[in-house]
Amino acid sequence: MRASYGSFGRVTPPAQRAMQADEAIALLKSGQAGADTILPYGNGRSYGDSCQPQDGVLADIRSLKRMIGFDTESGLFTAEAGMLLSDIIAHAAPHGFFPPVVPGTQFVTLGGAIANDVHGKNHHRRGTFGCHVEQIELLKSDGKTYSCSKTSNARLFQATIGGMGLTGIILSASIRLMRVPSLDVAETVTPFSGLGEYFDRAEAADDANEYAVAWIDQLAGGKRAGRGLLLTGNHAENGSLQAGQSGRRLSVPFQPPINVLNRPFLTAFNAAYRWKRGRNQGPHTTGYQGFFFPLDGVADWNRLYGPKGLFQHQSVVPFEAAREAVAVLLHAARKAGQGSFLTVLKRFGTLRSPAMLSFPRPGYTLTLDFPNRGQRTLALLKELDAITVAAGGAVNPYKDARMSAATFGASFPDWQRLESMRDPAFLSSFWARTAMRLKSHDWSAAKAAE
């Protein structure tokens, strides 16, 4: 069966040409990459086109999945770039270690987590994944392998973290895991009636907990607008140190002909979710997979959005603008009649990533998922971009499939730093659509063309 090399959002065409890791490595080491551009591909969990090569060849790195070393005293873990986060957890858990930062799925590769500088529910304490990377072995199109760290090839190290695979192929990496008493999480669920109540509690929740995230009932309007649940947690003192099975219990075995996640379904789901989770308000212990990776239990859940796929819009706005901007973003989605299945609000801290280009920054981040309804959805996403940029914020490029060059430039005014370090043989559809357009036109022309 031929592998499919699409992105998780399924709104961009999958790569038509691909090579396995050993073939790509041999090609690069020969120094004869040729005229075609190349791009490494992890496990395809990026929502947009940052994992799609621009008219070139995709390099599937998933066969690079060996553990190279693990110091069970210090927590330094070294592995090839194709190892999944789920496997890192399985190796580290019995020794009392856990990744200091995990995204919303454990089915991402080590290389992908670095290239996207992923963040989790504890940015206020641990920063991004890149904050815990100690060393990277990087193969470039000149045929050389570079050992990169904060003290060796430092600029290449900074460019590769969050660099979306544009600096070369990560062959392996070393990360510093954190010691935990157990994998289980002591969770507390606190309902809030509106955004004001959430913002009043958010900073204190961060101060008191390792993890904090809010679920928002995005469809609720009027007096109920902005209501939701604040979920906080810490690793339980007397829990399990055994990693659970990563196999899925449920699946979406075929592609429904329509979007199943329509407004009536979402309204009922939101009411049921709020009722079920809100009942258990006292501290309780929950398994790590349910707390960190709730959707991993349903294989191919992205099919529920229908054959046209889904867009995810993630924004971050500064602390001082958040109360107004988040409310405006949610109102814009409701006004457009677009329902978001997953609506998540989190508070980013002040820890800086070593990356040249990284999405998290001090403020609040809102994530919305929308089924692709063509121009209607694109118009809403453009409006959400404008609200975000006007508030002094940024739109997440690692999850994007359609933002304009001007929006990217406003979100990341230092994008040229990464471009200066990009390997000329490596190019993604995202970078061609945004940075390369900015590079070929002056800023004012790009902004006027939006």
Order of alpha helices (4+ residues) and beta strands (2+ residues): beta-alpha-beta-beta-beta-beta-alpha-beta-alpha-alpha-beta-beta-alpha-beta-beta-beta-alpha-beta-beta-beta-alpha-beta-alpha-beta-beta-alpha-beta-beta-alpha-beta-alpha-alpha-alpha-alpha-alpha
